[in-house]
């Protein structure tokens, strides 16, 4: 009677315990291998603290221990039933163990969150390449990027390949560029290079069609002030005594507006659909903001600007906004301040920090007690602070850009790891968990256009541009 085989139910139960033990063991081994990889490769230092542990490492340790304990208990139960005498039972257990690795891997992906790796790049240009000055992006959804150097403007298509460009004429170099390229047209400013040295910036202007990198027109500018802008239908520059406006598409001179004060120097120009803003330094050293009618060049209004450690910076022509003496100053159509009477204008650093306008919202990186940078957003209509956001344990904002296919802000932050965030410009609400950027050839100075990064470090040792994509491996 005792030699009879066990009941079918008991045999099935014993085989199920064996399969579960093998599955728990496989998950434990997988998580142990992943933990080893995180500790040896991804961890920022030799010791992991709250701020520099790879994301998901704590949960991974917890689930590995749970799976290990479960595997131990199941093996004890399996040993009592002795199901390993059956070859079929072992075959089923191995299949179950291998199948368990897939949900375990998905669990690991959930624990660590989204990651992005290098997808494609252009080879480094070498030390002979000109110093990078900045970049433009083409029409939305085109993926086109133009990287401007002192010796050329190079066009890259939506696949990251070179698609033409424009080289600086012999005996000149690119010394400036318009911050924006409305309607797919950017403005380059050139300086003459001779054996005696480099001449003033802006002696020649050229309009560049971003889609093909072809020059649309070029104009010589005598005695230039060295600043250029593009906005609305105009390309705007300045000389020692006047502000010049050319048609953006064909270069026809639209108007020439003399400076209202003799001896004044133009610091910066910005153009919008119906207004041109100019920051001036008077002969006495004071700062002024001049607004001109975009159609005629007539003076619309003129206001003094407070002095500060940095020169005033134009944030937007329409609405009129300037950062001066570390304060955001807003003006209405007649030049009157928009801030409420007696209210202190918001603090915005005047230096070359991360700052970008999205519609009528200014998003700017602001230092917080010299410990880290946070993002703040202000309405350019009334100066209200719309939101303020810190980024977990990250201490620096590396880049601000558009998110490509969405109307969100793309933000690159730096801490022990580098993260990419997508925020709503009006509320600061993230679209989800931040993405960890790993193993990227990223320099100190970068520009971001969707998923395309533009390196702006001199020296030519890094790829000029590279793209990122979601990482599916470990």
C-alpha positions as MATLAB code, in Angstrom:
seq = 'XXXXXXXXXXXXXXXXXXXXXXXXXXXXXXXXXXXXXXXXXXXXXXXXXXXXXXXXXXXXXXXXXXXXXXXXXXXXXXXXXXXXXXXXXXXXXXXXXXXXXXXXXXXXXXXXXXXXXXXXXXXXXXXXXXXXXXXXXXXXXXXXXXXXXXXXXXXXXXXXXXXXXXXXXXXXXXXXXXXXXXXXXXXXXXXXXXXXXXXXXXXXXXXXXXXXXXXXXXXXXXXXXXXXXXXXXXXXXXXXXXXXXXXXXXXXXXXXXXXXXXXXXXXXXXXXXXXXXXXXXXXXXXXXXXXXXXXXXXXXXXXXXXXXXXXXXXXXXXXXXXXXXXXXXXXXXXXXXXXXXXXXXXXXXXXXXXXXXXXXXXXXXXXXXXXXXXXXXXXXXXXXXXXXXXXXXXXXXXXXXXXXXXXXXXXXXXXXXXXXXXXXXXXXXXXXXXXXXXXXXXXXXXXXXXXXXXXXXXXXXXXXXXXXXXXXXX';
ca = [
       0.000    0.000    0.000;
       2.879    2.400    0.851;
       4.579    1.660   -2.525;
       1.732    3.166   -4.474;
       2.530    6.512   -6.213;
       1.303    9.674   -4.468;
      -2.034   11.083   -5.502;
      -2.136   13.232   -8.620;
      -2.990   16.352   -6.646;
       0.061   15.938   -4.419;
       2.348   15.400   -7.394;
       1.018   18.500   -9.113;
       1.433   20.490   -5.920;
       5.018   19.325   -5.462;
       5.848   20.193   -9.069;
       4.244   23.624   -8.631;
       6.398   24.239   -5.546;
       9.507   23.222   -7.511;
       8.562   25.560  -10.372;
       7.923   28.421   -7.942;
      11.264   27.788   -6.216;
      13.086   27.895   -9.555;
      11.234   31.076  -10.570;
      12.028   32.837   -7.276;
      15.667   31.765   -7.584;
      15.871   33.088  -11.152;
      14.398   36.443  -10.073;
      16.829   36.631   -7.141;
      19.821   35.951   -9.396;
      18.603   38.515  -11.956;
      18.097   41.205   -9.319;
      21.481   40.412   -7.762;
      23.161   40.850  -11.158;
      21.291   44.120  -11.744;
      22.238   45.347   -8.272;
      25.886   44.548   -8.996;
      25.647   46.526  -12.233;
      24.071   49.526  -10.496;
      26.710   49.468   -7.757;
      29.724   49.095  -10.056;
      28.683   51.069  -13.133;
      25.853   53.491  -12.376;
      26.611   54.581   -8.815;
      28.226   58.024   -8.687;
      30.591   57.225   -5.809;
      31.942   54.326   -3.819;
      29.346   54.954   -1.109;
      25.676   55.394   -1.914;
      23.767   58.091   -0.041;
      20.255   59.528   -0.320;
      21.340   61.970   -3.047;
      23.575   59.819   -5.245;
      22.060   56.331   -5.256;
      20.932   55.142   -8.682;
      17.178   55.497   -8.893;
      15.333   52.336   -7.892;
      18.306   50.820   -6.060;
      16.515   50.698   -2.699;
      13.453   48.977   -4.147;
      15.697   46.582   -6.048;
      17.428   45.519   -2.820;
      14.055   45.066   -1.119;
      12.556   42.930   -3.886;
      15.772   40.912   -4.203;
      15.614   40.068   -0.493;
      11.916   39.189   -0.737;
      12.561   36.944   -3.742;
      15.548   35.351   -1.990;
      13.589   34.581    1.180;
      10.710   33.212   -0.890;
      13.132   31.038   -2.867;
      14.628   29.633    0.355;
      11.242   28.753    1.840;
      10.069   27.195   -1.414;
      13.206   25.056   -1.712;
      12.640   23.757    1.833;
       9.075   22.827    0.891;
      10.209   21.307   -2.415;
      12.803   19.151   -0.665;
      10.116   17.545    1.455;
       8.033   16.600   -1.566;
      11.036   15.414   -3.642;
       9.565   16.409   -7.009;
      12.980   16.494   -8.725;
      12.758   12.811   -9.514;
      10.511   13.729  -12.457;
      12.183   14.935  -15.661;
       8.916   16.496  -16.801;
       8.688   18.416  -13.525;
      12.177   19.827  -14.016;
      11.420   20.824  -17.595;
       8.285   22.662  -16.510;
      10.177   24.339  -13.645;
      12.897   25.620  -15.998;
      10.296   27.016  -18.415;
       8.469   28.748  -15.552;
      11.752   30.198  -14.222;
      12.689   31.620  -17.617;
       9.180   33.019  -18.055;
       9.390   34.711  -14.641;
      12.397   36.732  -15.801;
      10.241   38.853  -18.132;
       7.883   40.323  -15.475;
      10.899   40.628  -13.164;
      12.714   42.674  -15.807;
       9.636   44.858  -16.307;
       9.532   45.355  -12.555;
      13.149   46.523  -12.623;
      12.327   48.939  -15.454;
       9.492   50.351  -13.358;
      11.737   50.699  -10.291;
      14.501   52.601  -12.064;
      12.163   54.744  -14.200;
      12.813   56.012  -17.740;
      16.377   56.238  -19.035;
      17.810   57.599  -22.276;
      21.030   56.674  -24.045;
      22.977   58.009  -26.982;
      21.122   57.236  -30.226;
      23.140   58.967  -32.944;
      25.828   61.625  -33.263;
      28.080   63.536  -35.626;
      31.787   62.828  -35.317;
      33.840   65.483  -33.474;
      35.096   68.249  -35.748;
      38.593   68.500  -34.301;
      40.652   71.399  -33.017;
      40.586   73.156  -36.401;
      36.851   73.894  -36.232;
      35.735   77.408  -35.382;
      34.434   78.354  -31.957;
      30.693   77.566  -31.564;
      28.426   80.581  -31.044;
      24.942   79.090  -30.775;
      22.213   77.230  -32.608;
      18.829   77.632  -34.261;
      16.051   75.164  -34.864;
      13.882   75.004  -37.976;
      10.142   74.855  -38.328;
       8.365   72.804  -35.696;
       8.358   69.035  -36.258;
      11.099   69.348  -38.906;
      13.886   68.214  -36.563;
      16.234   70.596  -38.379;
      19.045   72.193  -36.351;
      21.620   74.795  -37.402;
      24.850   75.024  -35.409;
      26.716   78.298  -35.864;
      30.506   78.481  -35.556;
      32.913   81.342  -36.180;
      33.809   79.853  -39.567;
      30.468   78.414  -40.736;
      26.804   77.696  -40.066;
      26.148   73.957  -40.478;
      22.642   72.595  -41.139;
      21.644   69.174  -39.770;
      18.434   67.543  -40.960;
      15.871   65.657  -38.890;
      18.025   62.506  -39.044;
      21.062   64.286  -37.597;
      22.970   64.323  -40.905;
      24.631   67.339  -42.471;
      22.347   69.046  -44.951;
      24.401   71.944  -46.264;
      25.446   75.167  -44.641;
      27.136   78.496  -45.216;
      30.826   79.200  -44.707;
      32.140   82.587  -43.651;
      33.550   84.482  -46.656;
      37.315   84.628  -47.006;
      38.829   87.161  -44.647;
      35.837   87.220  -42.279;
      34.462   85.299  -39.342;
      31.029   84.989  -37.779;
      30.975   87.141  -34.649;
      27.264   87.218  -33.807;
      23.860   85.778  -34.619;
      20.236   86.648  -34.043;
      18.869   84.898  -30.930;
      15.860   83.676  -32.913;
      15.195   82.636  -36.491;
      11.565   83.579  -37.267;
      10.017   82.055  -40.385;
      13.083   79.854  -40.798;
      15.485   82.764  -41.416;
      18.449   83.578  -39.184;
      20.796   86.574  -39.303;
      24.585   86.250  -39.070;
      26.949   89.113  -38.244;
      30.497   89.034  -39.642;
      33.739   90.737  -38.680;
      36.706   91.361  -40.973;
      39.880   89.436  -40.141;
      43.224   90.879  -41.272;
      46.846   90.538  -40.283;
      46.337   93.527  -37.997;
      43.540   91.788  -36.088;
      39.768   91.420  -36.027;
      37.586   94.360  -36.988;
      34.329   95.433  -35.326;
      31.510   92.899  -35.256;
      28.668   93.414  -37.705;
      30.404   95.061  -40.670;
      28.490   92.574  -42.810;
      25.096   90.959  -42.234;
      23.790   87.874  -43.992;
      20.372   86.216  -43.883;
      20.418   82.426  -43.861;
      17.621   80.130  -45.010;
      17.674   77.447  -42.336;
      16.121   74.719  -44.471;
      19.073   74.574  -46.884;
      21.716   76.794  -45.332;
      21.658   79.132  -48.329;
      22.360   82.833  -48.084;
      19.285   84.903  -48.965;
      20.991   88.296  -48.934;
      23.963   90.165  -47.491;
      24.494   93.811  -46.565;
      27.515   95.847  -45.503;
      27.004   97.954  -42.377;
      29.412  100.844  -41.739;
      30.530  101.512  -38.162;
      28.409   98.704  -36.632;
      27.410   98.405  -32.981;
      27.835   94.609  -33.014;
      24.289   93.496  -32.207;
      21.662   91.902  -34.446;
      18.152   90.508  -34.057;
      15.378   89.020  -36.169;
      11.697   89.292  -35.383;
       8.442   89.756  -37.230;
       9.298   90.819  -40.802;
      12.541   92.587  -39.817;
      16.248   92.038  -39.406;
      17.457   94.735  -37.004;
      21.009   95.944  -36.379;
      22.650   99.175  -35.263;
      25.480  101.539  -36.087;
      27.230  104.080  -33.906;
      24.419  106.574  -34.477;
      21.315  104.751  -35.709;
      19.160  101.639  -35.608;
      18.715   99.891  -38.973;
      15.872   97.644  -40.107;
      16.040   95.436  -43.198;
      13.390   93.213  -44.699;
      14.009   89.737  -43.339;
      13.410   87.977  -46.666;
      15.114   90.202  -49.256;
      17.333   92.601  -47.274;
      15.654   95.805  -48.447;
      16.287   98.636  -45.996;
      12.949   99.447  -44.350;
      14.047  102.359  -42.183;
      16.955  103.982  -40.384;
      16.231  105.585  -36.991;
      18.825  108.002  -35.535;
      19.573  107.555  -31.841;
      17.711  110.173  -29.787;
      20.774  111.103  -27.712;
      24.146  112.094  -29.182;
      26.978  109.908  -27.955;
      24.703  107.034  -26.921;
      25.838  103.461  -27.604;
      23.533  100.613  -28.596;
      23.983   97.548  -26.380;
      21.255   95.221  -27.655;
      18.309   95.148  -30.057;
      15.228   92.918  -30.204;
      12.418   92.833  -32.747;
       8.775   91.830  -32.535;
       5.769   92.028  -34.856;
       5.023   95.682  -34.040;
       7.866   96.898  -31.825;
      11.661   97.107  -31.792;
      13.387   97.446  -28.420;
      16.855   98.935  -28.015;
      18.976   99.181  -24.867;
      21.306  102.183  -24.840;
      24.175  103.443  -22.743;
      24.281  107.224  -22.716;
      27.461  109.273  -22.927;
      27.172  109.793  -19.161;
      26.989  106.023  -18.572;
      23.289  105.681  -17.751;
      21.095  102.971  -19.231;
      17.948  103.556  -21.282;
      15.329  101.475  -23.038;
      14.111  102.754  -26.389;
      10.980  101.460  -28.151;
      10.591  102.020  -31.898;
       7.628  101.455  -34.176;
       8.429   98.335  -36.220;
       6.803   99.761  -39.333;
       8.401  103.213  -39.427;
      11.235  103.316  -36.893;
       9.618  106.252  -35.091;
      10.298  106.535  -31.363;
       7.299  105.200  -29.429;
       8.672  105.748  -25.926;
      11.891  105.915  -23.954;
      12.540  105.110  -20.280;
      15.644  105.050  -18.052;
      16.943  101.729  -16.739;
      18.516  101.145  -13.328;
      22.266  100.590  -13.208;
      23.584   97.232  -12.067;
      26.644   94.977  -12.115;
      25.576   93.515  -15.482;
      24.330   95.307  -18.567;
      20.537   95.189  -19.093;
      19.216   92.240  -21.122;
      16.133   92.334  -23.320;
      13.859   89.412  -22.517;
      11.046   90.099  -24.972;
      10.069   92.809  -27.451;
       6.347   91.978  -27.260;
       5.417   92.108  -24.392;
       8.195   94.586  -23.552;
      10.387   93.020  -20.861;
      13.946   93.725  -19.716;
      16.171   92.375  -16.946;
      18.145   95.219  -15.348;
      19.931   95.309  -11.990;
      18.739   91.733  -11.355;
      15.077   92.744  -11.662;
      12.449   91.869  -14.261;
      10.984   95.118  -15.615;
       7.787   95.063  -17.691;
       6.342   97.930  -19.727;
       3.024   98.523  -21.452;
       2.514   99.980  -24.933;
       3.263  103.507  -23.703;
       6.367  102.690  -21.659;
       4.689  102.708  -18.253;
       5.771   99.986  -15.791;
       3.324   97.099  -15.564;
       4.131   96.240  -11.940;
       1.641   97.308   -9.307;
       2.415  100.653   -7.691;
       4.911  100.224   -4.870;
       5.513   96.555   -5.695;
       9.105   95.355   -5.993;
       9.873   93.867   -9.435;
      10.734   90.155   -9.199;
      14.351   89.069   -8.820;
      15.812   87.656  -12.034;
      19.599   87.336  -12.495;
      21.001   89.732  -15.103;
      23.943   87.488  -16.045;
      24.250   84.807  -18.695;
      22.137   82.185  -16.939;
      19.492   79.810  -18.214;
      16.553   81.930  -19.342;
      13.897   81.329  -21.992;
      10.570   82.804  -23.081;
       7.620   80.545  -23.898;
       4.811   82.708  -25.267;
       4.145   85.296  -22.554;
       5.929   83.302  -19.830;
       9.557   83.790  -18.792;
      11.222   80.695  -17.339;
      14.512   81.385  -15.567;
      17.006   79.510  -13.385;
      17.481   81.269  -10.037;
      20.084   80.416   -7.361;
      18.653   79.353   -4.009;
      20.890   80.323   -1.076;
      23.995   79.404   -3.104;
      23.095   75.724   -2.703;
      21.256   74.900   -5.899;
      19.337   76.365   -8.801;
      15.563   76.280   -9.052;
      13.277   77.219  -11.918;
      10.851   80.102  -11.623;
       8.271   81.259  -14.156;
       6.889   84.783  -14.450;
       4.055   86.211  -16.492;
       5.300   88.844  -18.937;
       1.841   90.414  -18.830;
       1.722   91.420  -15.156;
       4.971   90.140  -13.598;
       3.310   87.565  -11.338;
       5.334   84.536  -10.375;
       3.424   81.604  -11.824;
       5.371   78.767  -10.232;
       8.625   77.702   -8.648;
      10.168   74.247   -8.877;
      13.180   72.523   -7.363;
      14.487   69.294   -8.886;
      14.859   66.725   -6.123;
      18.576   66.461   -5.340;
      19.838   68.131   -8.541;
      21.734   71.358   -7.949;
      22.121   72.932  -11.421;
      19.937   73.686  -14.446;
      22.033   72.809  -17.508;
      19.695   73.718  -20.369;
      16.206   74.935  -21.236;
      14.568   74.096  -24.548;
      11.368   73.118  -26.248;
      10.192   69.542  -25.875;
       9.797   69.014  -29.614;
       6.415   67.447  -30.292;
       4.662   68.923  -27.249;
       4.069   72.423  -25.877;
       6.173   71.704  -22.814;
       9.528   72.942  -21.574;
      12.455   70.547  -21.764;
      14.796   71.020  -18.791;
      18.161   69.322  -18.255;
      19.291   69.296  -14.616;
      22.499   68.079  -13.017;
      23.134   66.408   -9.690;
      24.853   63.112   -9.040;
      23.052   62.123  -12.257;
      21.742   64.088  -15.238;
      17.969   64.288  -15.704;
      15.582   65.444  -18.423;
      12.239   66.923  -17.340;
       9.207   68.026  -19.347;
       7.202   70.782  -17.638;
       4.033   72.698  -18.399;
       5.223   76.306  -18.940;
       2.188   77.818  -17.195;
       2.052   75.566  -14.131;
       5.464   73.886  -13.866;
       3.752   70.498  -13.593;
       5.961   67.672  -14.912;
       4.501   65.323  -17.499;
       5.799   62.368  -15.515;
       8.906   61.058  -13.839;
      12.185   62.596  -14.950;
      14.342   60.697  -17.436;
      17.892   59.754  -16.483;
      20.391   60.696  -19.211;
      23.371   58.378  -19.190;
      26.646   57.984  -21.075;
      26.166   61.136  -23.159;
      29.061   63.120  -24.717;
      27.745   66.343  -23.196;
      29.930   69.414  -22.723;
      29.632   72.264  -20.245;
      27.699   74.482  -22.669;
      24.771   72.878  -24.487;
      21.582   73.788  -26.331;
      18.546   71.525  -26.406;
      16.046   71.132  -29.251;
      13.600   68.292  -28.576;
      15.782   65.180  -28.307;
      18.714   66.790  -30.109;
      21.584   68.183  -28.044;
      24.014   70.739  -29.470;
      27.460   70.978  -27.891;
      28.757   74.550  -27.757;
      32.096   73.923  -26.055;
      35.141   75.094  -28.049;
      37.927   72.717  -29.044;
      36.048   70.302  -31.307;
      36.641   67.270  -29.066;
      32.926   66.467  -28.602;
      30.268   65.579  -31.189;
      28.746   68.837  -32.499;
      25.249   67.373  -32.142;
      23.803   64.113  -30.852;
      20.380   62.560  -30.348;
      19.022   60.491  -27.477;
      16.467   57.687  -27.384;
      14.797   55.553  -24.736;
      17.096   52.903  -23.241;
      15.713   49.370  -23.163;
      18.830   47.510  -22.038;
      20.229   47.499  -18.521;
];
